[in-house]
Amino acid sequence: MEGLVIKSTGSWYEVLTDEGKTINCRIKGKFRTLDIKTTNPIAVGDRVRVEPEPDQETGLITALHPRKNYIIRKSVNLSKQAQIIAANLDQAFLIVTLASPRTSLGFIDRFLVTAEAYEIPAKLIFNKLDLFSEEGLEILEQYQSIYENAGYPCYSVSAIKETNLDQIRDLLKDKVTLVSGHSGVGKSTLINALLPGKELKTGEISDWSDKGKHTTTFAEMFQLPFGGYLIDTPGIRELGVFDIEKQDLGRLFPEIRKLMGNCRFHNCRHINEPGCAVLEALEKGKLESSRYDSYLSIYHDNETRG
């Protein structure tokens, strides 16, 4: 049988077969011996071959079909390994909040660099519009202009009030979309609004830390009633960029990528070289300083908390 992995709980995978049946599967032993740098050889979104076990209630995943793409993050405890968050994506959404909890610019940039590295179009969804003061709306406009100028589409919504959700439905239609963000940014509330009757568990924001509590503990894929699939992921506290060579980093910032061909040296690092078009743009205010700071931070392997 062929099927689509729609849920992962670590050792078990839920597979939706092409016949429309859902079956719980384990991985056949040989997967564990493959030379894979990731902690999970199979991810939500993967296409797999499944053999039913004798009880006919469970199955074995015996083959993994080639992936169109995938997105990974560093393992929390194993710095030399990574976790595949999801595979075969058409796009990735990062849910952003300016407060309760705050999503830092550095965290946003690391997510976008990761999406660029795996050639996955990314969009930013600014949530909790219902909480914004006039001052907050001005800051929101500043945030959005940074990323729109870099080429990333930005949208403002209130998941709880269902404001502007029609825009999001249009973006999701007939596509496979990863939805990510810090715990507490309203991912589950947004998904509940998009999938009536799903009723994912939502969490409160911790008063003392202003961090959200984790409510999703594993990746899961949901079929959308208007076409397409949405992949919900566990809330990410911090995001380490994995396996990106320093010389390739500039290409993963679209606004730096446009400038680097004008640098005097073909191997310019855009740090202190003479004739650097990136540094010149920064000096003239044509390159956003926060984006350049993130470039330096990632280049120097600074693990900043989001």
Residue pairs with C-beta under 8 A, 6 or more apart in sequence:
1 17
1 18
1 19
1 23
1 49
1 50
1 51
1 52
1 59
2 17
2 18
2 47
2 48
2 49
2 50
2 65
3 15
3 16
3 17
3 18
3 23
3 47
3 48
3 49
3 50
4 15
4 16
4 45
4 46
4 47
4 48
4 221
5 13
5 14
5 15
5 42
5 43
5 44
5 45
5 46
5 47
5 48
5 61
5 221
6 14
6 15
6 16
6 22
6 44
6 220
6 221
6 222
7 13
7 14
7 44
7 218
7 219
7 220
7 221
8 14
8 40
8 42
8 43
8 44
8 218
8 219
8 220
9 218
10 40
10 218
11 26
12 24
12 25
12 26
13 24
13 25
13 26
13 27
13 42
13 48
13 61
14 22
14 23
14 24
14 25
15 22
15 23
15 24
15 25
15 48
15 50
15 59
15 61
16 22
17 23
17 50
23 50
23 52
23 57
23 58
23 59
24 57
24 58
24 59
25 48
25 50
25 58
25 59
25 60
25 61
26 58
26 59
26 60
26 61
27 41
27 42
27 60
27 61
28 60
28 61
28 62
31 41
31 42
31 61
31 64
32 41
34 41
37 80
37 81
37 82
37 243
38 72
38 81
38 82
38 83
38 84
39 75
39 78
39 81
39 82
39 83
40 83
40 84
41 64
42 48
42 61
42 64
43 70
43 84
43 85
43 86
43 87
43 219
44 86
44 87
44 219
44 220
44 221
44 231
45 70
45 86
45 87
45 88
45 89
45 176
45 221
45 229
45 231
46 64
46 65
46 67
46 87
46 88
47 64
47 65
47 88
48 61
48 62
48 63
48 64
48 65
49 61
49 62
49 63
49 65
50 59
50 60
50 61
50 62
51 59
51 60
51 62
52 58
52 59
53 59
53 60
67 87
67 88
68 87
68 88
68 89
69 87
69 88
69 89
69 118
69 119
69 120
70 84
70 85
70 86
70 87
70 88
70 89
70 118
71 84
71 85
71 86
71 87
71 89
71 92
71 114
71 115
71 118
71 120
71 178
72 82
72 83
72 84
72 85
72 114
72 118
72 242
72 243
73 82
73 83
73 85
73 114
73 236
73 239
73 240
73 242
74 81
74 82
74 83
74 239
74 240
74 241
74 242
75 81
75 82
75 83
79 240
82 242
82 243
85 178
85 180
85 219
85 233
86 178
86 219
86 221
86 231
86 233
88 176
89 120
89 176
89 177
89 178
89 231
90 121
90 175
90 176
90 177
91 120
91 121
91 122
91 123
91 171
91 175
91 176
91 177
91 178
92 111
92 115
92 120
92 121
92 122
92 123
92 177
92 178
92 179
92 180
93 122
93 123
93 124
93 125
93 171
93 177
93 178
93 179
93 180
94 103
94 108
94 111
94 112
94 122
94 123
94 124
94 125
94 180
94 181
95 125
95 127
95 179
95 180
95 181
95 185
95 186
95 187
95 190
96 103
96 108
96 124
96 125
96 126
96 127
96 143
96 181
96 185
97 103
97 126
97 127
97 128
97 181
97 182
97 184
97 185
97 186
98 126
98 128
98 132
98 136
98 139
98 140
98 143
99 128
99 131
99 136
99 210
100 128
100 131
100 184
100 205
100 210
101 182
101 183
101 184
101 185
101 205
101 210
101 211
101 212
102 210
103 181
103 182
103 185
103 306
104 304
104 305
104 306
105 143
105 146
105 290
105 291
105 294
106 293
106 294
106 297
106 304
106 306
107 182
107 238
107 239
107 304
107 306
108 124
108 147
109 253
109 290
109 291
109 294
109 295
109 298
110 239
110 240
110 241
110 294
110 298
110 304
110 306
111 122
111 180
111 239
112 122
112 147
112 150
112 152
113 241
113 244
113 249
113 252
113 253
113 294
113 298
114 239
114 241
114 242
115 121
115 122
116 122
116 251
116 252
116 253
116 254
117 241
117 244
117 248
117 252
120 178
122 152
123 152
123 153
123 154
123 155
123 171
124 144
124 147
124 152
124 153
124 154
124 155
125 154
125 155
125 157
125 168
125 190
126 140
126 143
126 144
126 154
126 155
126 156
126 157
127 157
127 158
127 159
127 185
127 186
127 190
128 158
128 159
128 160
128 185
128 186
129 156
129 157
129 158
129 161
129 163
129 164
130 158
130 160
130 161
130 163
132 140
140 156
143 154
144 154
144 156
146 288
146 290
146 291
147 154
148 154
149 255
149 288
150 253
150 254
150 255
150 288
150 291
151 254
151 255
152 254
155 164
155 167
155 168
155 171
156 164
157 163
157 164
157 165
157 167
157 168
157 190
158 164
159 165
159 186
159 189
159 190
159 192
159 193
160 186
160 189
162 193
165 190
165 193
165 194
168 190
168 194
169 194
169 226
171 177
172 194
172 224
172 226
172 228
172 230
173 224
173 226
173 227
173 228
174 227
174 228
175 228
175 229
176 228
176 229
176 231
177 228
177 229
177 230
177 231
178 231
178 233
179 187
179 190
179 191
179 230
179 231
179 232
179 233
180 187
180 233
180 236
181 187
181 235
181 236
182 211
182 212
182 235
182 236
182 237
182 306
183 203
183 211
183 212
183 213
183 214
183 215
183 234
183 235
183 236
183 237
184 203
184 205
184 206
184 211
184 212
184 213
184 235
185 212
185 235
186 202
187 216
187 232
187 235
188 200
188 201
188 202
188 203
188 215
188 216
188 232
189 202
191 198
191 200
191 222
191 230
191 232
192 198
192 199
192 200
192 202
194 224
194 230
195 222
195 224
195 225
195 230
198 222
200 215
200 216
200 232
201 215
201 216
202 215
203 212
203 213
203 214
203 215
204 213
205 211
205 212
205 213
206 212
206 213
211 237
212 235
214 234
214 235
215 235
216 232
216 233
216 234
216 235
217 234
218 234
219 231
219 232
219 233
219 234
220 231
220 232
221 229
221 230
221 231
221 232
222 229
222 230
222 231
222 232
223 229
224 230
236 306
237 305
237 306
238 303
238 304
238 305
238 306
239 306
240 303
241 298
244 252
244 298
246 269
246 299
247 267
249 295
249 298
249 299
250 256
250 257
250 260
250 270
250 278
250 295
251 257
251 260
253 291
253 295
255 287
255 288
255 291
256 270
256 278
256 287
256 291
256 292
256 295
259 277
259 278
259 281
259 287
260 268
260 270
260 277
260 278
261 277
262 277
263 270
263 273
263 275
263 276
263 277
263 278
264 273
264 274
264 275
264 276
265 273
265 275
265 276
268 275
268 276
268 278
269 299
270 276
270 278
270 279
270 295
271 296
271 299
272 279
273 279
278 287
278 292
281 287
282 289
282 292
297 304
